[in-house]
């Protein structure tokens, strides 16, 4: 299916810049954007599963805890000792 739409010049320029930055032709870039807004349509990722896993691990790194929680921290007894029955 083909659709023709009129865009404001500044919107067209921004779309062209983003398409160029992502290494896609403008039509393919716009098609991906539209497909993201259609429920149930999977969008093909530009990253491999290994790249996604690495990106997730990199994102998680600052939030890692080196020390595990104590037994007291994960038990219910402290709540009862504080009177929150």
C-alpha positions in Angstrom: 0.0 0.0 0.0 1.2 3.5 -0.8 0.2 6.6 1.1 1.1 10.2 0.2 1.2 12.8 3.0 2.2 16.4 3.1 4.6 17.3 5.9 5.8 20.6 7.3 9.3 21.3 6.0 10.8 21.1 9.5 9.3 17.7 10.1 10.5 16.4 6.8 14.0 17.7 7.5 14.0 16.0 11.0 12.8 12.7 9.6 15.5 12.8 6.8 18.2 13.6 9.4 17.1 10.7 11.7 16.8 8.3 8.7 20.3 9.2 7.6 21.6 8.8 11.2 20.1 5.3 11.4 21.4 4.4 7.9 18.0 3.8 6.4 16.3 5.3 3.4 13.6 7.8 4.5 10.7 5.6 3.3 12.0 2.6 5.3 12.6 4.7 8.4 9.1 6.2 8.3 7.6 2.7 7.7 9.4 1.5 10.9 8.0 4.4 12.9 4.5 3.6 11.7 4.8 -0.1 12.4 5.8 0.6 16.0 2.3 2.1 16.5 0.3 -0.8 15.1 -0.5 -3.3 17.8 0.5 -6.8 17.3 3.1 -6.0 14.6 6.6 -7.1 15.7 9.3 -4.5 14.8 12.5 -6.0 13.6 15.4 -5.0 15.9 18.6 -3.6 14.4 20.5 -5.3 17.2 21.4 -9.0 17.4 20.3 -10.9 20.6 23.9 -10.8 21.8 24.1 -7.0 21.3 20.7 -6.6 23.2 22.0 -8.8 26.0 25.2 -6.7 26.2 23.3 -3.4 26.2 21.0 -4.7 29.0 24.0 -5.7 31.1 25.7 -2.4 30.5 22.5 -0.6 31.6 22.2 -2.8 34.7 25.8 -2.4 35.8 25.4 0.8 37.9 22.6 -0.8 39.8 24.4 -4.0 40.8 24.7 -4.7 44.5 27.8 -6.3 45.8 26.4 -7.3 49.1 23.4 -9.6 49.4 20.6 -8.7 51.7 20.8 -10.1 55.2 18.2 -12.7 56.4 16.8 -10.0 58.7 16.3 -7.7 55.7 14.1 -10.2 53.8 12.1 -11.7 56.7 8.8 -10.6 58.0 9.8 -10.5 61.7 11.2 -7.0 61.7 7.8 -5.7 60.8 6.1 -7.5 63.6 8.8 -6.2 66.1 8.0 -2.7 65.0 4.3 -3.1 65.8 2.9 -3.2 62.2 0.6 -6.1 62.9 
